[in-house]
Each structure stands twice: as C-alpha cells, then as structure tokens.
Amino acid sequence: MSDSGEDRVVGDWRPESKLYRRPPGLRWVLAAMIVPLVLAVIGWAGSAGSDDAAQPSAPPPVPSATATPAPMTTTSVPPAGPFGAFSMARTGNGYTLGGEMPEDQKRELVDAIRFALPGATVVDQIKVNPKVRAPDAALLGGVFSVTPDVTGFDLRLANGTVRVTGTAQSEKQKADVTSAVGDAWPGTRVVNDIRVG
C-alpha cells in the first residue's frame, strides 16, 4: 500500500550549512568566569554568617503549634548607608581600584578579580569603611563583563554620580556600560562620557 501515507519517503533534506557562529569574544568569556564566581562568593559569605555586626544575635525561636511561619529573608543585608566613593581604571594588564568599601566586600571583590583574571595586575587602593554601602558583587561583575573592549576605561563614583570614560567600539557597547553601571549603583546618576570610535 504505497498510497496509504504510511510509507512516505522524505526527500527534501537540506544540505549542511557552511556558515558557523564565531566563538564567543573576550567579554563573554570574562562574564562566564566572573559572574558565577561572584555569585559563589556571595553564597559562601551568606552561609558563613557574615551578617552586619550591628545586629544582635538572638536564640532561634521555639516552634509553636499556633505560630505562623516567618517570611523568608536574605542572610546578607547591606549597610543602610550611602554608596562609598569608588574608582576603577583599566591599566595595561589589569585594573586599579580605589574608594571605600566594607572590609568583607573589598576582600571578595579583589579576590574575585584575581581569580577570574589570572595573571592580571590588580592594584588595590580601596580603603576600609564599614559605614558605606558597596555595590552588589554580582552586578559589579556585570560591569567588568561589558568593559574589556572599552579602551582606557575609567569609572569614578563620587557624591551620588558615576562618571565613565574611555573609547568604545560601538554605540551598543556604550549603552551596555551605562546599563551595567546603573544596575550596580541603583539610585545614582550615570554620566557616560565614553567616546565611540
């Protein structure tokens, strides 16, 4: 029964395409390394009990048959203060970091950069200040992931304004930097002085 449709022969296979995708660029490789690392460091810091020292420790509550379960909260609460001054400049083979951060966040950031960029020079000029707020490490990793191709990249945060300079290869790359910086420092004014060329 060749007309029943059960013995159909597929004869319209297409030849193999000769077009292939390029391998991912440097910024994607850096993002693939930095973001998981930063998330792991944050998880480790949260599980190590690195809550704010100002919070008193209390014994765990005794469960009760009539008690309503408390809503889930995160274990790591950032200080309520303003963002500390921060600077990040691309140097020949790495970054120079400056500004103010709480000690734990400073150590996590520097260690994450050194781990993600082996062989890169990281000049740490960050001063410890427990009264300021640091940007979320994962979101700061997003800034690192969009800036490797920005020549002469420089970032300065002071008085609630983040100013970025350098030379990008495209308008999209410039816009990506603005977006990543705004995510890392929410509520700040972002001035993007990056040139395209």
N, C-alpha and C positions, 0 to 999 in steps of 0.2 A: 504494500500500500504506500506507494511513494507520494500520492497526492493527499494523504491524510494530515500532513503537517508534522508528524512525529519524526520523520527522517529528514528534517530540514538541514541543509548544509549552509554554514555561514561562510560566505566568500568575500566579505568586504573588510578584511583585516587591513589595517593601515600599516605602512612601513614604519620602522623605528625612526624616531625623530633624531636629527643630528644636532639639535640645539640643547644645550645643557646649561644649568644655572652656574653662575660663578660661585666659588667658595666664599663663605662669609668674610667680611672685612675685619680689620683690626678692632674697630669699635664693638662689633658684635661678639668677638672673641673675649674682649675685656669685660663686656656686660655679662657674658655667660660665666665668667670666672668671679667677678666681683659681687654680683647680686646674690648668688647662692651663699657665698662666703659670708657676706654681711648678714644675711638672714640667719645663718647658722650661729654667728657670733651673738646676735640679738637673742636667739633662743637659748643659747648657753648662758648668757648673762641673766636672762629672766629666770632660768631654772636654778641658777646659783644663789638666788635670793638677794639680788642687788637692788632692793627697794631703796627709796630715799631714806637717808639716815634720820630725818626729822620725824618720820612716822614711828610711833611707839609700837612695840611688838606686844601682842596680846595672845593669850592662850586660845586655842581653837574652841569654838562654841560647842556646847554639849547638844547633840541632836535631840529633838523633841518630837513627839508624835504629832503635835499640832503646829509645829513650826513650818513656815513657808520657806522653801529653799531660796537662798540669796542669789541674785543675778550674778552671772559670770563677769569677772573683771580681769583686766590685764595685770600681770605681775609687775611690770616695769612702768612706773609713772614718771614722766619727765618733770623736772622742776617747773614751777609756775612762772618763773622769772622771764625776762625778755631774752631773745637770742643774743649770744655773745658775739663780739666782733670776730670776723673770720676772714682769712685770705688764703687763696690757693693759686699758685702760679706754676705754669709748666716751665720746667728748666730743661737743659739738654737731654738728660736721661731720667727724668722723674718729675717730682713736684716739691715745691717749698710751701709748707703750711704754717700759718700764723693765726693769731687771735686768742680767744679764750673759750674753754670748754670745761665741763666737769671732768675729773680725772679718769673715770671709767670710760666715758665716751671718747676721750682723747686717745687712750691706750688702744681701744677697739679699732678706731679709725686708722691709726698709724700701723697697727699690726695687720689689718685687712689689706691696706695698700701694699705693704711689703710682701704679703703672701700672694696677692693677686698679680703683682708686677715684679716677679723675681729678677734681681739684678738692677732694678730701678733705684735711683737715688731719692730718698725721702728725707728732706731737711725739715725736722720738727721744731718749730719755734712757737708752738701753742703753749700758752700759759694756763695753769690750772685755776679755775674759778668755779666753785660749786654753786654759786648764786645765779649763773646764767643757764640758759637752755641751749642744748646742742641740737642741730638738725637730726632728723631720723636717719640712722645709718644706711638703711636700705635706699631711701630716697637720695641721699648723698652719693651712693653708689651709682644711681641713675645719672647724676651729673658727670661722674667720671666716665660713664659709658658713652656719652654723646660728645665728649670733648677731645678724644685723642687726635682727631684730624683737624682741630682748630689750632692753627699756628700761633704761637705766642699767647696762648690762653692765659687770662688773668681774671680772678674773681675777688672782689672786695665787698665785705658786708660791714657797714657802719651806720649807726643811727637809723636803723629800720630800712635802709636802702641797699640793695645788692647791685653792684655795677660789674658787668662782664665786658672784657675787651679781647681782641685777637682778630684773626683773619680766618673766616670760614670758606668752604668750597662752594656753598650754595645757600640760597635763602631758606630752604628747608632745614639745613643743618643749624643755621642761626636761630630759627624758630624752635627747633628741638631743644637747644640750650636754654632759651627763655622758659620753655615749659618745664624742663627738668629743674631749673633753679627755683621757679615759683613753687613747685611741688616740695622741694627740700626745705624752703623757708616760707611756709604759708603766712600770709598777712604782711609780707614785706613788699616794698616797691622794687621792681626789677627794671634796671636801666641796661638795655642791651646795646653796647657800643661796638659790637663785633662788625667788622667790615666783611664784605663778600668780594672775593676776587682771587 
